[in-house]
Amino acid sequence: MSTAANRPPTWDALEGAVAEIAASFTEDRHDRQRRRSLDRADFERLAAAGFLLTAVPVEHGGLFESAERTVRPVAGLLRALAAGDASVALVASMHATVPFACGWLAGAEPPPALATVWEEQRRFVSDTARRGHWWGTITSEPGTGGDVARTRTRAVPGEDGAYRLTGTKHFGSGSGVMAYMMTTALPEGETDPDVFFLDLRDRDWDGSNGVRLLAEWDGHGMIATQSHGFAFEEMPARRVAWPRPLDRDPLRTNSYVSTLYAAVIVGIVDAAMAEAGGRLRSRGDDLGAFERQEWVRSCNEAWLLAQAFEGMLRTMEAGGGIDAVRAKIVITELAESVTTRLCRVLGGGTYARHAPFGFWFQDVRALGFLRPPWGLAHRMLEEDLMETPERARA
């Protein structure tokens, strides 16, 4: 189905199509967990199914209504994808989160002076997605601890509202697949950073046209996300039409983004528990006391993780809040504990290249560093507890 030429699918139809794609990923899991790069065909299948429309508002021909109404179905899609291929799911989640983080889906009304240019930009972003283009992010910089407000990248204004960006970025997940990427930079003559987006279609990475590849993703953690590092030198960029969208409602933005990243973690745990359960049942009475105890603990923690995720979704459906950030931390810690226990139950062979469990363990550990990163997430929780001490007593 061409998302550019047809009406958007229903959520049920999209869920069915993504489930079919995820099932095909599962059948090919052995090879997928060993490859070091993404396959563009995977993303073409998702685009044809209508996944790109999850980041297009309904008034522009997409599926996004509001964070409150859209978060659960999108999270369900990512959870299903992650059970089949965690790297593909993470990169796909970038497309679902970036337009929201940039403010294009947030639903807030800009000042009257910006209303026209803001709507034009929103329509441009929607049109790119409807034509099959993916959106991603390349905001992280060395030495900033994941805090986009500490960017050292500089943006020099040019003609027709364009800018030229110069700086170093890493973790551009989906590099080579994403057509557009958001980033942050400090505009020349200003004191606060802002959000920009880059058109990376048909650009060489040799430094000849503003982009130079610094470090190809080494596969540590999530093995095939192509989270390359780049240096930009006078790279053409466009500024988000309504300045400082990330600061407009940072808690709500982080809540939405965290929920969709958490969905990927939950999907990985789903797959790990299902695979482990099948293997352990086949062993029957061969399990010793330690293995039985660790399996029960794994099941308990997986159940707690699922409850935390449901609470996270309900928090978002109620408008978002600090509890969504709290849930992201809890889910990540539980996922790491569950996958550790599964490796103990199943033995040292889980770290062999023929077994999926070592890969899943590294996947959930890597996902813990994503938005908000550990330091920022805990700082947000600490600030909330200082402002509302009754939470600590609860």
Backbone torsions as a table, in degrees:
resi	resn	phi	psi	omega
1	MET	NA	129.6	176.7
2	SER	-84.3	118.5	-179.5
3	THR	-70.8	-17.1	179.9
4	ALA	-80.7	-30.1	-171.3
5	ALA	-103.8	-14.0	-175.4
6	ASN	-116.5	163.2	173.7
7	ARG	-66.6	155.1	-178.8
8	PRO	-64.2	149.4	176.3
9	PRO	-70.6	162.8	170.7
10	THR	-72.9	162.6	177.3
11	TRP	-60.8	-39.5	179.4
12	ASP	-61.8	-42.8	179.8
13	ALA	-65.9	-41.2	179.1
14	LEU	-66.0	-40.8	178.0
15	GLU	-60.0	-43.0	178.8
16	GLY	-64.2	-41.7	-179.3
17	ALA	-66.5	-42.4	179.5
18	VAL	-68.0	-37.1	177.0
19	ALA	-60.9	-39.7	178.5
20	GLU	-65.8	-41.8	178.3
21	ILE	-64.3	-44.5	-179.4
22	ALA	-62.0	-38.3	178.9
23	ALA	-63.7	-38.5	177.9
24	SER	-67.9	-32.8	175.7
25	PHE	-64.1	-41.5	-178.7
26	THR	-61.8	-39.3	179.4
27	GLU	-63.2	-25.3	-177.2
28	ASP	-108.3	20.9	-171.5
29	ARG	-58.4	-42.7	-176.0
30	HIS	-54.2	-47.6	-179.5
31	ASP	-75.0	-37.1	-177.5
32	ARG	-63.8	-37.5	-178.0
33	GLN	-73.7	-7.1	-179.2
34	ARG	-109.7	-11.3	-178.4
35	ARG	-80.5	149.8	-175.1
36	ARG	-104.4	8.5	-178.7
37	SER	-146.2	163.4	178.8
38	LEU	-85.3	155.1	176.2
39	ASP	-108.4	116.3	-177.4
40	ARG	-57.2	-28.6	-179.8
41	ALA	-61.4	-32.0	177.5
42	ASP	-61.0	-41.6	-177.2
43	PHE	-77.9	-27.7	173.6
44	GLU	-66.8	-38.1	177.1
45	ARG	-64.4	-43.5	179.8
46	LEU	-65.6	-40.4	178.5
47	ALA	-64.1	-42.8	179.9
48	ALA	-63.9	-31.8	178.4
49	ALA	-72.8	-18.8	179.8
50	GLY	108.3	8.0	-176.4
51	PHE	-59.9	-36.1	-177.3
52	LEU	-60.6	-22.9	-178.6
53	LEU	-75.4	-6.4	174.9
54	THR	-66.8	-18.0	179.3
55	ALA	-111.1	20.7	177.3
56	VAL	-119.6	126.9	-178.8
57	PRO	-66.0	153.6	-176.8
58	VAL	-59.7	-33.4	-178.9
59	GLU	-70.8	-12.6	176.4
60	HIS	-107.5	13.9	177.9
61	GLY	92.6	17.7	-178.6
62	GLY	-111.7	-159.0	-175.3
63	LEU	-112.3	-12.8	-175.3
64	PHE	-76.9	121.5	176.4
65	GLU	-100.2	-54.9	177.3
66	SER	-163.1	165.3	177.5
67	ALA	-59.4	-40.3	-176.4
68	GLU	-64.0	-38.0	-175.0
69	ARG	-93.4	-19.9	-172.7
70	THR	-101.9	-22.5	-172.2
71	VAL	-60.4	-41.4	-175.9
72	ARG	-67.2	-49.4	179.7
73	PRO	-64.7	-37.0	178.7
74	VAL	-67.3	-42.4	177.6
75	ALA	-59.7	-37.8	178.2
76	GLY	-63.6	-39.1	177.9
77	LEU	-64.0	-44.8	-178.2
78	LEU	-68.8	-35.7	177.3
79	ARG	-62.5	-42.8	178.6
80	ALA	-65.6	-43.6	-179.9
81	LEU	-62.2	-41.1	-176.8
82	ALA	-63.9	-30.9	177.6
83	ALA	-66.1	-22.7	179.4
84	GLY	-97.7	-43.6	-179.5
85	ASP	-154.3	104.8	-174.9
86	ALA	-64.3	-38.3	-178.0
87	SER	-65.7	-44.0	177.6
88	VAL	-62.8	-41.6	-179.1
89	ALA	-62.4	-43.6	-179.3
90	LEU	-62.9	-46.8	-179.5
91	VAL	-63.4	-38.7	177.3
92	ALA	-64.4	-34.3	-179.6
93	SER	-64.7	-28.2	177.9
94	MET	-60.3	-42.9	180.0
95	HIS	-62.5	-37.9	-178.4
96	ALA	-73.1	-24.3	-175.6
97	THR	-98.0	-33.2	-172.2
98	VAL	-60.2	-50.0	179.5
99	PRO	-60.1	-29.8	175.8
100	PHE	-71.8	-45.9	-179.6
101	ALA	-62.1	-33.1	178.9
102	CYS	-77.3	-8.6	177.6
103	GLY	96.1	-7.2	-175.2
104	TRP	-69.3	-20.6	179.7
105	LEU	-111.8	-0.2	-170.7
106	ALA	-71.3	-22.9	175.6
107	GLY	87.4	-2.3	179.7
108	ALA	-76.8	151.1	-179.2
109	GLU	-91.3	126.5	179.7
110	PRO	-76.1	167.8	173.2
111	PRO	-57.5	148.7	-177.5
112	PRO	-52.0	-36.5	-177.9
113	ALA	-66.1	-21.1	-178.5
114	LEU	-104.9	-3.4	-171.0
115	ALA	-57.9	-45.2	-175.7
116	THR	-68.9	-49.4	-177.7
117	VAL	-68.1	-31.8	177.7
118	TRP	-65.5	-45.6	179.8
119	GLU	-66.5	-36.9	177.1
120	GLU	-62.0	-41.7	179.5
121	GLN	-68.2	-40.5	177.1
122	ARG	-58.9	-42.7	-179.9
123	ARG	-68.0	-36.3	177.2
124	PHE	-60.8	-47.1	-179.3
125	VAL	-62.5	-43.8	178.8
126	SER	-61.7	-42.2	-179.4
127	ASP	-63.5	-38.3	179.2
128	THR	-63.1	-41.9	179.5
129	ALA	-67.1	-40.9	-179.7
130	ARG	-66.4	-24.5	177.3
131	ARG	-85.9	0.1	175.5
132	GLY	100.9	13.8	-179.4
133	HIS	-94.1	138.0	-179.9
134	TRP	-93.6	146.5	176.3
135	TRP	-112.2	139.8	179.4
136	GLY	-139.0	-167.2	-176.8
137	THR	-139.2	142.4	173.7
138	ILE	-142.1	67.5	-174.3
139	THR	-98.1	-29.9	-173.5
140	SER	-65.6	143.2	177.4
141	GLU	-132.1	147.1	176.9
142	PRO	-58.3	134.3	175.0
143	GLY	86.0	2.1	-178.1
144	THR	-102.0	-7.8	-178.5
145	GLY	64.1	24.9	179.5
146	GLY	80.9	3.6	-179.5
147	ASP	-88.4	107.8	-175.1
148	VAL	-67.1	-18.6	179.0
149	ALA	-73.4	-11.8	-179.0
150	ARG	-99.4	19.5	-178.3
151	THR	-57.7	142.0	174.5
152	ARG	-104.8	-2.1	179.6
153	THR	-69.2	137.8	-178.1
154	ARG	-107.8	142.8	179.9
155	ALA	-122.6	118.0	-179.1
156	VAL	-104.7	123.9	-178.7
157	PRO	-69.5	147.5	178.5
158	GLY	-129.6	-145.9	-177.7
159	GLU	-85.9	154.6	174.1
160	ASP	56.2	32.6	176.9
161	GLY	78.4	3.4	-180.0
162	ALA	-80.8	159.5	177.1
163	TYR	-129.1	163.4	173.1
164	ARG	-121.7	121.6	-175.8
165	LEU	-101.8	138.2	175.9
166	THR	-134.1	122.2	-179.5
167	GLY	168.8	177.0	-178.3
168	THR	-112.9	133.4	179.5
169	LYS	-131.2	151.2	171.7
170	HIS	-133.6	170.3	-179.6
171	PHE	62.8	49.9	173.2
172	GLY	-84.3	74.5	-173.8
173	SER	-57.7	132.7	-179.1
174	GLY	84.0	15.5	178.8
175	SER	-54.8	131.6	-177.6
176	GLY	95.1	-18.8	176.2
177	VAL	-107.8	-40.4	-179.8
178	MET	-71.2	128.0	178.6
179	ALA	-79.4	-38.3	-179.1
180	TYR	-127.3	145.3	177.4
181	MET	-135.8	137.5	173.3
182	MET	-85.9	152.7	175.8
183	THR	-153.7	179.1	176.8
184	THR	-126.0	152.3	179.0
185	ALA	-159.9	162.3	178.0
186	LEU	-98.6	113.2	179.3
187	PRO	-64.0	141.2	179.5
188	GLU	-58.3	131.6	178.6
189	GLY	83.9	1.5	179.8
190	GLU	-115.5	163.3	-176.5
191	THR	-104.7	-13.8	-177.9
192	ASP	-118.6	140.7	177.5
193	PRO	-71.3	163.9	178.0
194	ASP	-142.2	177.3	-175.7
195	VAL	-100.0	137.5	179.0
196	PHE	-131.8	165.2	171.8
197	PHE	-135.4	148.9	-173.3
198	LEU	-115.3	140.1	172.9
199	ASP	-96.1	107.3	-175.6
200	LEU	-104.2	14.7	178.9
201	ARG	-70.0	136.0	172.6
202	ASP	55.6	34.3	177.4
203	ARG	-107.8	131.7	173.3
204	ASP	-73.5	155.7	-177.9
205	TRP	-107.4	27.7	-176.2
206	ASP	-100.0	7.1	179.7
207	GLY	88.8	-2.4	-175.6
208	SER	-76.0	-20.3	-178.2
209	ASN	-137.5	38.4	172.1
210	GLY	101.7	-10.3	-176.2
211	VAL	-127.3	127.7	176.2
212	ARG	-130.6	126.1	178.7
213	LEU	-71.6	122.3	178.5
214	LEU	-94.4	-44.5	-175.5
215	ALA	-149.8	117.0	174.6
216	GLU	-71.9	143.1	-178.4
217	TRP	-55.7	130.2	-172.9
218	ASP	-90.4	0.6	176.1
219	GLY	81.4	3.8	178.1
220	HIS	-81.2	132.2	-172.1
221	GLY	88.7	-124.5	177.3
222	MET	-77.4	112.3	-159.4
223	ILE	-69.3	-32.6	-168.8
224	ALA	-124.3	34.7	-177.7
225	THR	-86.7	-6.6	-177.5
226	GLN	52.4	46.5	-179.3
227	SER	-84.5	65.9	-173.8
228	HIS	-70.7	158.5	171.9
229	GLY	-103.6	142.2	-175.3
230	PHE	-135.3	155.1	166.9
231	ALA	-111.8	131.1	177.1
232	PHE	-106.6	133.8	179.5
233	GLU	-129.6	102.8	-176.4
234	GLU	53.2	45.3	179.6
235	MET	-75.2	126.2	177.9
236	PRO	-60.2	137.1	-178.0
237	ALA	-150.2	159.1	174.7
238	ARG	-117.1	140.4	-179.9
239	ARG	-89.5	141.6	174.9
240	VAL	-59.5	133.1	-168.4
241	ALA	-66.4	-25.8	176.9
242	TRP	-108.7	104.4	-172.0
243	PRO	-54.8	147.6	174.8
244	ARG	58.9	47.9	-179.6
245	PRO	-63.8	-31.0	-178.9
246	LEU	-67.7	-24.9	-178.4
247	ASP	-91.7	-5.7	-174.4
248	ARG	-66.8	-41.7	176.9
249	ASP	-151.1	73.2	-170.8
250	PRO	-61.4	-35.4	-178.4
251	LEU	-68.8	-42.9	179.2
252	ARG	-65.2	-40.7	178.4
253	THR	-62.3	-49.2	179.7
254	ASN	-63.6	-33.8	179.1
255	SER	-62.8	-47.3	-178.4
256	TYR	-65.4	-48.3	-178.7
257	VAL	-62.5	-44.8	-179.5
258	SER	-60.7	-38.2	-178.4
259	THR	-64.8	-41.4	-179.4
260	LEU	-72.7	-34.1	174.0
261	TYR	-68.0	-38.8	178.8
262	ALA	-62.9	-32.8	178.4
263	ALA	-59.4	-35.2	178.0
264	VAL	-66.2	-42.7	178.4
265	ILE	-60.8	-46.4	-177.9
266	VAL	-62.4	-39.5	178.5
267	GLY	-62.9	-37.5	177.5
268	ILE	-64.5	-44.2	179.2
269	VAL	-64.3	-38.7	175.2
270	ASP	-53.5	-49.5	-177.2
271	ALA	-66.2	-42.5	-178.7
272	ALA	-64.0	-42.2	-179.8
273	MET	-67.0	-40.6	-179.9
274	ALA	-64.3	-44.8	-179.9
275	GLU	-65.9	-43.9	180.0
276	ALA	-64.7	-41.6	-179.9
277	GLY	-59.2	-43.1	178.5
278	GLY	-62.9	-41.8	-179.2
279	ARG	-68.6	-40.6	-177.6
280	LEU	-70.7	-37.6	178.0
281	ARG	-63.4	-33.2	179.7
282	SER	-70.0	-20.3	179.6
283	ARG	-85.8	-22.4	175.4
284	GLY	55.2	-125.3	-174.9
285	ASP	-74.7	0.1	-179.3
286	ASP	-73.2	-13.1	-178.3
287	LEU	-73.5	136.2	176.0
288	GLY	-85.6	178.8	-177.5
289	ALA	-61.8	-42.1	-179.5
290	PHE	-62.8	-47.2	-179.0
291	GLU	-61.8	-41.4	178.8
292	ARG	-63.7	-42.9	-179.1
293	GLN	-64.6	-44.7	-179.9
294	GLU	-66.8	-34.1	177.4
295	TRP	-65.9	-43.1	177.2
296	VAL	-61.8	-42.6	179.1
297	ARG	-64.9	-38.4	176.8
298	SER	-60.0	-44.8	179.7
299	CYS	-63.7	-40.0	179.5
300	ASN	-63.7	-44.9	-178.1
301	GLU	-69.8	-35.9	176.0
302	ALA	-64.2	-36.8	176.8
303	TRP	-65.4	-44.1	177.7
304	LEU	-61.8	-40.1	178.8
305	LEU	-60.7	-43.5	179.2
306	ALA	-63.6	-38.0	178.3
307	GLN	-67.2	-39.5	177.8
308	ALA	-62.9	-39.3	-179.6
309	PHE	-68.2	-40.0	176.3
310	GLU	-62.6	-41.2	176.0
311	GLY	-62.7	-35.9	177.5
312	MET	-63.6	-45.5	179.0
313	LEU	-62.5	-41.4	179.8
314	ARG	-67.3	-35.0	174.9
315	THR	-61.2	-43.6	179.0
316	MET	-66.4	-39.7	-179.8
317	GLU	-66.5	-20.9	177.0
318	ALA	-92.8	4.2	177.2
319	GLY	116.9	-1.2	179.4
320	GLY	86.8	172.9	179.8
321	GLY	157.9	179.9	-175.2
322	ILE	-63.3	-26.2	-179.3
323	ASP	-65.6	-24.0	175.7
324	ALA	-70.2	-39.1	176.1
325	VAL	-66.8	-40.9	177.0
326	ARG	-59.7	-43.7	-179.3
327	ALA	-63.1	-38.2	178.5
328	LYS	-58.0	-44.4	179.0
329	ILE	-64.2	-47.5	-178.0
330	VAL	-62.2	-45.1	-179.5
331	ILE	-61.7	-42.1	179.9
332	THR	-64.1	-44.9	-179.7
333	GLU	-64.8	-42.2	178.4
334	LEU	-65.5	-40.1	-179.9
335	ALA	-62.9	-40.8	178.3
336	GLU	-65.5	-39.0	178.1
337	SER	-66.6	-44.0	-179.7
338	VAL	-61.1	-48.9	-177.3
339	THR	-67.8	-30.9	174.2
340	THR	-64.2	-46.6	-179.8
341	ARG	-62.3	-40.2	179.5
342	LEU	-62.6	-39.0	177.3
343	CYS	-64.0	-37.6	178.6
344	ARG	-67.2	-42.8	-178.7
345	VAL	-62.8	-43.7	-172.8
346	LEU	-86.7	-12.2	174.0
347	GLY	95.7	176.4	-174.5
348	GLY	-61.7	-20.8	178.9
349	GLY	-64.0	-14.6	179.1
350	THR	-66.3	-18.8	178.5
351	TYR	-93.3	1.6	174.8
352	ALA	-74.4	155.7	-177.1
353	ARG	-69.1	-14.4	179.7
354	HIS	-86.4	-7.6	-178.2
355	ALA	-107.6	146.2	-176.9
356	PRO	-85.0	-12.9	-167.3
357	PHE	-69.2	-38.0	177.3
358	GLY	-63.1	-35.8	177.5
359	PHE	-66.1	-44.9	179.9
360	TRP	-62.2	-39.6	178.2
361	PHE	-58.9	-45.9	179.2
362	GLN	-68.2	-34.1	179.3
363	ASP	-60.5	-50.1	-175.5
364	VAL	-69.3	-32.3	176.2
365	ARG	-64.6	-43.1	-179.3
366	ALA	-65.0	-38.9	-177.6
367	LEU	-66.3	-22.2	177.8
368	GLY	-63.4	-21.4	-177.6
369	PHE	-87.8	-2.7	-177.5
370	LEU	-85.5	168.5	-172.2
371	ARG	-45.8	125.0	-11.5
372	PRO	-78.6	143.6	178.5
373	PRO	-62.2	164.8	-172.1
374	TRP	-51.4	-50.6	-176.7
375	GLY	-61.2	-46.2	-179.3
376	LEU	-66.4	-41.2	-179.9
377	ALA	-60.7	-46.7	-179.5
378	HIS	-68.5	-34.0	177.1
379	ARG	-64.0	-40.1	177.5
380	MET	-63.0	-40.8	179.2
381	LEU	-67.4	-42.0	179.9
382	GLU	-63.9	-41.5	178.3
383	GLU	-63.7	-38.5	179.1
384	ASP	-65.9	-41.4	-179.7
385	LEU	-67.6	-33.3	177.7
386	MET	-69.5	-35.4	-179.1
387	GLU	-79.7	-31.8	-178.1
388	THR	-129.0	76.3	-174.4
389	PRO	-61.5	-20.0	178.8
390	GLU	-63.2	-23.4	177.9
391	ARG	-64.2	-40.0	-179.2
392	ALA	-63.9	-36.9	179.8
393	ARG	-70.8	-30.4	179.1
394	ALA	-69.2	NA	NA
